[in-house]
Amino acid sequence: MAKHHNKVEKTLVEKMLDKAGIAYVPYEFPTEEVGDVAQLTVDHLDVPEHQIYKTLVLTGNKTGPVVGVVPLDRHVDYKKLSKVSGNRKVGMVPLKDLTKTTGYEHGANTPIGIHERHKYPIFISQEAEDQATIIVSAGKVGRSVGIDPKILAQFVDAQFADIATQD
């Protein structure tokens, strides 16, 4: 008789963390379609919004793609990210070019998978450095991993930097 597994299939990011021996906590979050984009439904989360980080992909006039990882309740400060990344200016990668640039759809971008594929420069908001755990995408919409930010930064060769704003 065949065994039935109700276990959720691990994402590629989770498999990469397992292979590297890095501890993480898997999370599943409800999402909703807003236009043609899936968005996290944050109203009913048991986790503080400030602990969940979004991975934003920008392009710099000198470096090309640059990745900013900031809390859900913050925005990337373009001027600060430009300066720390060695660019004169940065701007968001157009949504239509996102999958081509990173390999991930909007809502699934993850510093772990992007680093593995592309080695783009990654900057994590400095406030993450003081947190025991931050939550980043696991490379699939609605799936995330809680991870020690210092271990994450080391794994993806990221720098902590003052790149977030509350505007």
N, C-alpha and C positions, 0 to 999 in steps of 0.2 A: 504494500500500500504506500502511495506517495505521501511524503510529508508536506504539509501546507505551512508555509512560512508567512507570517503576517509582518515580518520585519521589513522595514523600508530599505530599499536598495541604497547603499552609500553613494554619495556623489563622488566625482573624481577628486575634488578637494579633500573630502574626508579620507579617501584612500591614500592621497599624498601625505596627509598628516599622520595616518597610521604607519605608513612606510618609514617616515622620518622619526617615528617614536614620539610624536608631539601630542600631549594631552589636550583634549577639547571636549566640549559638551555640545551635542547636536541639538538644534532647535528647529521647530517648524512653526512658521507664522502664517496666519491667514492673509491672503492677498485679495485684491479686487481689481477688476479691469477698469481703468479710467482712460477712455479713448482706446488707443491700441497699446497702452502701456499698463503693465501690472504694477500695482502699488501695495505696499505693506499697509495692513489695517491696524493702526497703532492704538485705537481706542480701548481695546480689550486685552492689552498685553500685561503679563505679570512682571515684566522687566521694565526698568526705567528707560525711557526713550534716549536718555543721555548715554546709556551703556551700549546702545545699538549704533553701529557705525556704518555709514554708506560709503561706497567706493565710487568716486567720481573720476572720469577720464577727461582730461583736458589736453590741449595741444599747445606747446610753447613755440615761439617764433624761432628759437635756436635749437631746442632739444627734440622737437617733435612731441610725441605723446608723453604726458606726465600724469601720474595717478595721485589723487588726494583722498585721504581716508579721514572723514570727519563725523562727529556725532550726528544722529538724525535730527536733533534740534538745533543744528548750526548750519552755516553755509561756508563754502570755501571762499576765502578772501583772495581775489585774483592778484592783487598787488603783492601780498605777502608770499603767495605761492610762486609768483614770477621771480621775486627776489631770491628766495631760497633755492629755486630750481635752476638759476642761472639764465633766466629768460628776461627779455624786456617786457613781454606781455604773454599772457596765456588766455585761452578761451575754451569753452566746452566743445568737445568733439560733437558734431551734429548727430542727432539720434539716428539718422539714416546710415551713418558711417560707423556707429558704435560696434556692432557685431563684427564688421570687417576689421576694425582696429584692435579689438580685444579678444574676440572669439566668444563673447558673452552678450546676451540680450540685456536690455535695460531692466534693472532690478535683480540681475544675477551676477553683475560684475563683482569680482573678488580679488583682493590683492594677491592671494595665494596662487590662483590660476593664471592671472595676468603675469606675475613674475615668472612662473614656470614656462610660459609660452614666449614671452616677449622681453623680459628684463628691462622694462621701462622704469625710469626713476619713480620711486614711491615715497610719499611723505605722509606720515600719520600725525594727526593733530596732537600737539604736545600734551594736552590734558589726559590723553590715553595712558601716558607713561605712569601716572599716579593711580591708575585703576588696576585692581587685581585681575579683572576679566573684562574684555570687550567682546561684542558680538559682531561678526562680519559675515557676509554672504558666503555660502558654501558652493556657489557657482550654479545654483538653480533657484528660480523664483520661489520664495516661500521657505527656503531651506538656509539655515545659518549655522555657524559654529561659535561657541564661546571659547575664547582663547586668551592666554596671558599675553598682553600687548608687547611686552619686551621680547618674548619668545617669537611672536609673530614678526616683529620688526627684524629680528635677527634672521629668521627663516626666509623672508622676502627681501632682505637687504634694504630695508626702509630706514628713513631718518625720521625722528620725532621733530616737529617744527611747529612754530606758531603760524598756522595757516587757516584757522577758523574764525568766523565772525558770527555775531548773534543777529545781525540785521534781519 
